[in-house]
């Protein structure tokens, strides 16, 4: 099971309406509205802070952002013939391939560390083929065929 790591959000950002109401001029001060007019003219009502609900909203926002990033396809890249040969050797060209140990994944049999080093996130074998092509092309241009010792020779 994967753990979801959430950014720490300052409470002041989550309770901004309450802070805005609390910082209003005290009732009865010259030029300040009465308590009743402040509440009735407010475009929001300050709710008590609920940490569980705030966390749920953050989790939903993170999930929505991830779904949106998955919808954006990786740009098509021209895969060099040498890299196509590496893919055929490493995985038979199968973008969902996983090595027998599980350490190498995807069309180009990326290790998790190498995948992350070229900007990939998540499981390489679950990434779209176009993204795998993009990451492998980046690695190939940076380091050459030596990154694939069995098939890059």
Secondary structure as UniProt FT lines:
FT   HELIX           11..14
FT   HELIX           16..22
FT   TURN            27..28
FT   TURN            30..31
FT   HELIX           35..41
FT   HELIX           51..71
FT   HELIX           81..91
FT   TURN            92..93
FT   TURN            95..96
FT   TURN            100..101
FT   TURN            106..109
FT   HELIX           112..117
FT   TURN            118..119
FT   HELIX           124..126
FT   HELIX           129..143
FT   HELIX           144..147
FT   TURN            149..151
//
